[in-house]
């Protein structure tokens, strides 16, 4: 079977990490973690913080989010898919893309097979997300309970023909 790559994108705190983690639990795909994980060491050095502190503080304010976005742009100067490729060296599923050029290049270059928007109206607009659901291949709603979100992700995985894990 050909390797399938998927990115979950959307506003901060919409449920992208949850989607990545859960899809890795129910399929044989591996979760690489979000692009923030691969940007973190660079941002920690830039901010004069430990890696742990930098990662923990990345959502503390719009100002901090924008610092991370601009730091990501600095790394993306090497190529718009730099962070996505760094993540996918470690798995098949990632998330957290922020820049529109990054998203388009990842699709156009075949780095990502599928880009899934996680829609969660309970979270505010994220000033660092420079694209919307219309730029993605499909949308998964995260509007109810965790169990409802998981059910939607299971249906998505089955429909997409993802290789499922044997039930325990």
C-alpha positions in Angstrom: 0.0 0.0 0.0 1.2 3.5 -0.8 1.9 5.7 2.1 -0.9 8.1 2.8 -0.3 11.5 4.4 -2.9 13.7 6.1 -2.9 17.1 7.7 -5.5 18.4 10.1 -5.7 22.1 10.1 -8.0 24.8 11.6 -8.0 27.4 14.3 -5.9 27.1 17.4 -7.6 24.8 19.9 -10.1 23.5 17.4 -9.2 19.8 18.0 -6.4 19.2 15.5 -4.1 17.5 17.9 -7.0 15.4 19.2 -7.8 14.4 15.6 -4.2 13.5 14.9 -3.8 11.4 18.0 -7.1 9.6 17.6 -6.6 8.8 13.9 -3.2 7.3 14.9 -5.0 5.2 17.5 -7.6 3.7 15.2 -5.5 3.3 12.0 -2.0 2.1 11.3 -0.9 5.6 10.3 1.6 7.3 12.6 1.1 10.7 14.2 4.2 12.9 13.6 2.8 15.6 15.8 2.0 19.1 14.7 4.4 21.4 12.8 4.7 23.4 16.1 6.6 20.5 17.5 9.2 20.9 14.8 9.2 24.7 15.0 9.6 24.7 18.8 13.4 24.3 19.1 13.9 27.3 16.7 11.4 29.4 18.6 12.8 28.5 22.0 16.2 29.8 20.9 14.7 32.9 19.3 12.6 33.7 22.5 15.4 32.8 25.0 13.2 30.1 26.6 13.6 26.4 27.2 11.9 24.2 24.6 9.3 23.2 27.2 8.5 26.8 28.2 8.3 27.9 24.5 5.9 25.1 23.6 3.8 25.7 26.7 3.5 29.4 26.0 2.8 29.3 22.3 -1.0 30.0 22.8 -0.7 32.4 25.6 -1.6 35.5 23.5 -2.2 36.7 20.0 1.2 38.4 20.2 2.9 35.1 21.0 1.0 33.2 18.3 2.1 35.9 15.8 5.7 35.5 17.0 5.4 31.7 16.3 3.8 32.4 12.9 6.6 34.8 11.9 9.2 32.3 13.2 7.6 29.7 11.0 7.8 32.0 8.1 11.5 32.4 8.7 12.0 28.6 8.4 9.6 28.5 5.4 12.0 30.8 3.5 14.0 27.6 2.9 10.9 26.3 1.1 7.2 26.6 1.9 6.9 22.9 2.9 9.9 22.9 5.2 7.9 22.3 8.4 5.5 19.9 6.9 8.3 17.8 5.5 10.1 17.9 8.9 7.0 16.5 10.6 6.3 13.9 8.0 9.8 12.4 8.4 8.4 11.1 11.7 4.9 9.9 10.7 2.0 10.1 8.3 -0.3 12.5 10.1 0.5 16.1 11.0 -1.3 19.3 11.7 -0.9 22.9 12.5 -0.1 24.4 9.1 -0.6 28.1 9.3 0.4 29.7 6.0 -1.6 29.6 2.8 1.5 29.2 0.6 2.6 26.3 2.9 -0.8 24.5 2.5 -0.9 25.0 -1.3 2.7 23.9 -1.8 2.2 20.8 0.3 -0.8 19.8 -1.9 0.8 20.8 -5.2 4.1 19.0 -4.4 2.3 15.9 -3.3 3.7 16.2 0.2 0.1 15.8 1.6 -2.6 13.6 0.2 -5.4 15.0 2.1 -5.9 18.3 4.1 -8.8 18.2 6.6 -10.2 21.3 8.2 -11.4 20.8 11.8 -14.3 23.2 12.4 -15.0 24.1 15.9 -17.2 27.2 16.4 -16.4 27.2 20.2 -12.9 28.6 19.5 -12.0 32.2 18.4 -10.5 33.1 15.1 -6.8 32.5 15.1 -4.9 35.4 13.6 -2.1 33.1 12.4 -4.3 30.9 10.2 -3.9 32.4 6.7 -6.4 30.1 4.9 -9.9 28.7 5.5 -12.0 25.5 5.1 -12.5 26.4 1.4 -8.8 25.7 0.8 -9.0 22.2 2.3 -10.2 18.9 0.9 -12.9 18.3 3.5 -14.1 19.4 6.9 -14.7 17.4 10.0 -17.0 19.1 12.6 -16.0 19.2 16.2 -19.1 20.7 17.6 -20.3 18.3 20.3 -18.7 15.8 22.7 -15.4 14.1 22.4 -17.3 10.9 21.7 -19.1 12.5 18.8 -15.9 13.9 17.4 -14.3 10.5 17.6 -17.3 8.9 15.8 -16.9 11.4 13.0 -13.2 10.6 12.7 -14.0 6.9 12.6 -16.4 7.4 9.8 -13.9 9.6 8.0 -11.2 6.9 8.3 -13.5 4.2 7.1 -14.7 6.2 4.1 -11.1 7.2 3.2 -10.1 3.6 3.3 -7.4 4.1 5.8 -5.8 1.0 7.1 -7.6 0.3 10.4 -6.0 -1.3 13.5 -7.5 -4.5 14.7 -9.9 -3.9 17.6 -8.4 -4.8 21.0 
